[in-house]
Amino acid sequence: MMDRQPRKTLRTAARHLVWVETPTRVSDGEGGTSETWAARTGAQVWASISPIQARNQTTYKTVGVDATHLVRVDGYVDVEEKDRIRFGTRHFEVLTVENLQERSFEKVCTCLERR
């Protein structure tokens, strides 16, 4: 008989306090605009950050994705593919957002760490 350990739920695995940031355009004072990052309202949330190595090769009629981390957040968190997640001094570019089982219970973001 195989002993199985219970899978950790998001409530017990979410031990990282992160910020969800979105790109915004601001005036540069010379008639142009520049892009900066601003935190969303109520965007400081608890998350689970797990390192992965997902480096898909680009082959015929497929799109490759480079990913370094999986970030799991609650389903109520408003996060999109254009956003980034800030954890301390580290920044994670959100590549994909998956709403698990389409129940808005948990979202899994595939991210690429930017330095």
C-alpha positions in Angstrom: 0.0 0.0 0.0 1.4 3.4 -1.0 1.4 6.2 1.6 0.3 9.4 0.1 0.9 12.8 1.6 -2.0 15.2 1.3 -1.5 18.0 -1.2 -1.1 21.4 0.4 -3.9 23.8 -0.2 -3.3 27.4 -1.4 -4.2 28.6 2.1 -1.2 26.7 3.7 1.2 27.2 0.7 0.6 30.9 0.2 3.5 32.3 2.3 4.8 35.1 0.0 3.4 38.6 0.2 3.4 40.0 -3.4 2.2 43.0 -5.3 0.3 42.8 -8.6 1.4 45.7 -10.9 0.1 46.9 -14.2 1.8 49.0 -16.8 0.7 52.7 -16.9 1.6 55.6 -19.2 2.8 58.8 -17.5 3.9 62.1 -19.0 7.7 62.6 -19.1 7.4 66.4 -18.9 8.6 67.0 -22.5 5.4 66.2 -24.4 5.9 62.5 -24.5 5.0 59.5 -22.3 6.9 56.8 -20.6 5.8 53.4 -19.3 6.0 52.8 -15.5 4.5 50.1 -13.2 1.8 50.9 -10.7 0.3 48.6 -8.1 -3.4 47.8 -8.6 -5.8 48.8 -5.9 -5.9 46.1 -3.3 -3.2 44.2 -5.1 -1.1 43.2 -2.1 -1.9 39.5 -1.8 -0.6 36.2 -0.4 0.8 33.9 -3.1 2.7 30.7 -3.5 5.8 30.9 -5.7 7.4 27.7 -7.0 10.4 27.5 -9.3 10.0 25.5 -12.5 12.0 25.0 -15.7 9.6 25.1 -18.6 11.6 25.9 -21.7 9.7 24.7 -24.8 11.4 24.7 -28.1 9.9 26.5 -31.0 8.9 23.9 -33.6 6.8 23.9 -36.7 3.4 25.6 -36.1 3.9 25.8 -32.3 4.7 28.7 -30.0 7.5 28.3 -27.4 7.1 29.5 -23.9 10.0 30.3 -21.5 8.9 30.1 -17.9 10.8 30.1 -14.6 8.1 30.2 -11.9 4.5 29.2 -11.1 2.7 31.7 -8.9 -0.6 30.6 -7.3 -3.0 33.2 -6.0 -6.7 33.3 -4.9 -9.3 33.4 -7.6 -10.5 36.8 -6.6 -7.2 38.5 -7.5 -7.4 40.5 -10.7 -4.3 39.5 -12.6 -3.8 39.5 -16.4 -1.2 38.5 -18.9 0.1 42.1 -19.3 0.8 42.5 -15.6 3.8 41.6 -13.4 4.1 40.3 -9.9 6.6 42.0 -7.5 8.0 40.0 -4.6 10.5 42.1 -2.7 13.1 43.2 -5.2 12.2 40.4 -7.7 9.9 40.9 -10.7 7.9 38.2 -12.4 6.4 38.8 -15.9 3.0 37.1 -16.2 2.9 34.9 -19.3 -0.3 33.0 -18.8 -3.1 33.0 -16.2 -5.2 29.8 -15.7 -8.4 29.8 -13.7 -8.4 26.3 -12.2 -11.5 24.4 -13.0 -13.2 27.7 -14.0 -14.5 28.1 -10.5 -12.6 31.3 -9.6 -11.2 29.5 -6.6 -7.5 29.6 -7.5 -5.4 31.1 -10.4 -2.1 29.7 -11.5 0.2 32.2 -13.3 3.1 31.0 -15.4 5.8 33.6 -15.0 9.2 34.6 -16.2 11.6 36.2 -13.7 13.1 39.5 -15.0 16.3 40.8 -13.6 
